[in-house]
Amino acid sequence: MEKVYLKVPNINELHFRKEWLNNPDTMSYNAGFDLDIKGYDKNTGTITLTDEELFNWYHRWINHEPDRYYAYIYSESINEPIGEIYYYPDNETHSMGILIDYKYRGKGYSYEALIELEKIAFEKNNINELLDEFPLSRESAIKTFTKAGFIITNNDKIEKIFNKETIIKQLQITKEMYYKKEGK
């Protein structure tokens, strides 16, 4: 499996994020949800941002505070970012997300990026817990997260995706679970 590394983008690299968010193939996992996000297209899952909106987003997110983190994912053999990964404070915990450009899916990059994010969150920034949520149908995402040490919680919820009730699974890893997994 090819190693990846995470790098906080500079403001001149935002065109990658804009391209991913506007690509229906990359954003298809996001389609059908009832999201209250400006520029969101429910049919494709894409999110359209103006340059000004992207610039403002960058200044909110790229502040290098330990409770919020955003980075591009790079493979050692590809000369451009292949996706993004992040976490942010969400009530008493930290929600997280990962996006891999559709061209690079199925190659193990998500797993490697999750391992790198865990190191940053738990070892460097002293975060206590990371959570993400997926529809039950996203079996490969659930499998990747559990391989990286996440557990499936009992906090299921039902959301409508394209007006069909769908089970959403929550996955969690705590700092204690991480250190136990790492044998530290």
Backbone hydrogen bonds, N-H to C=O, Kabsch-Sander energy under -0.5 kcal/mol:
donor,donor_aa,acceptor,acceptor_aa,energy
5,Y,74,Y,-2.2
7,K,72,Y,-2.1
13,E,10,N,-2.2
14,L,11,I,-1.0
16,F,13,E,-1.3
17,R,13,E,-0.5
18,K,14,L,-2.3
19,E,15,H,-2.3
20,W,16,F,-2.5
21,L,17,R,-2.7
22,N,18,K,-1.3
23,N,20,W,-1.4
27,M,23,N,-2.5
28,S,24,P,-0.6
30,N,27,M,-2.2
31,A,28,S,-1.4
32,G,42,K,-2.7
33,F,30,N,-0.9
35,L,33,F,-1.3
37,I,35,L,-1.1
40,Y,37,I,-2.1
41,D,46,T,-2.6
42,K,40,Y,-0.6
45,G,41,D,-3.1
47,I,21,L,-2.6
48,T,39,G,-2.2
49,L,47,I,-0.6
54,L,50,T,-2.4
55,F,51,D,-2.4
56,N,52,E,-2.5
57,W,53,E,-2.5
58,Y,54,L,-2.5
59,H,55,F,-1.8
60,R,56,N,-1.3
61,W,57,W,-2.4
62,I,58,Y,-3.0
63,N,61,W,-1.8
68,R,65,E,-1.7
69,Y,87,Y,-2.5
71,A,85,I,-2.3
72,Y,7,K,-3.0
73,I,83,G,-2.7
74,Y,5,Y,-2.8
76,E,3,K,-1.5
78,I,75,S,-0.9
82,I,73,I,-3.2
83,G,73,I,-0.8
84,E,99,L,-2.4
85,I,71,A,-2.4
86,Y,97,G,-2.3
87,Y,69,Y,-2.2
88,Y,95,S,-2.4
90,D,93,T,-2.9
93,T,90,D,-1.7
94,H,129,E,-0.6
95,S,88,Y,-1.8
96,M,131,L,-2.2
97,G,86,Y,-2.1
99,L,84,E,-2.8
101,D,82,I,-3.1
104,Y,101,D,-2.7
105,R,102,Y,-1.0
107,K,104,Y,-0.7
112,E,108,G,-1.7
113,A,109,Y,-2.6
114,L,110,S,-2.5
115,I,111,Y,-2.1
116,E,112,E,-1.9
117,L,113,A,-2.5
118,E,114,L,-2.5
119,K,115,I,-1.7
120,I,116,E,-2.0
121,A,117,L,-3.1
122,F,118,E,-2.9
123,E,118,E,-0.6
123,E,119,K,-1.7
124,K,119,K,-1.4
125,N,120,I,-2.5
127,I,121,A,-3.3
130,L,173,I,-2.7
131,L,94,H,-2.2
132,D,171,L,-2.0
134,F,169,K,-2.4
136,L,167,I,-2.8
138,R,135,P,-2.3
139,E,137,S,-1.9
142,I,138,R,-2.1
143,K,139,E,-2.6
144,T,140,S,-2.3
145,F,141,A,-2.4
146,T,142,I,-2.4
147,K,143,K,-2.1
148,A,144,T,-1.5
149,G,146,T,-1.5
150,F,145,F,-2.3
151,I,172,Q,-2.9
153,T,151,I,-0.6
153,T,170,Q,-2.6
156,D,154,N,-1.0
157,K,168,I,-1.7
159,E,157,K,-0.5
159,E,166,T,-2.4
161,I,159,E,-0.6
161,I,164,K,-2.5
162,F,32,G,-2.2
162,F,160,K,-0.5
164,K,161,I,-1.4
166,T,159,E,-2.9
168,I,157,K,-3.3
169,K,134,F,-3.5
169,K,167,I,-0.5
171,L,132,D,-3.3
172,Q,151,I,-2.6
173,I,130,L,-2.0
175,K,128,N,-2.4
178,Y,174,T,-2.5
179,Y,175,K,-2.6
180,K,176,E,-2.0
181,K,177,M,-2.5
182,E,178,Y,-2.3
183,G,179,Y,-0.5
183,G,180,K,-0.8
184,K,179,Y,-2.9
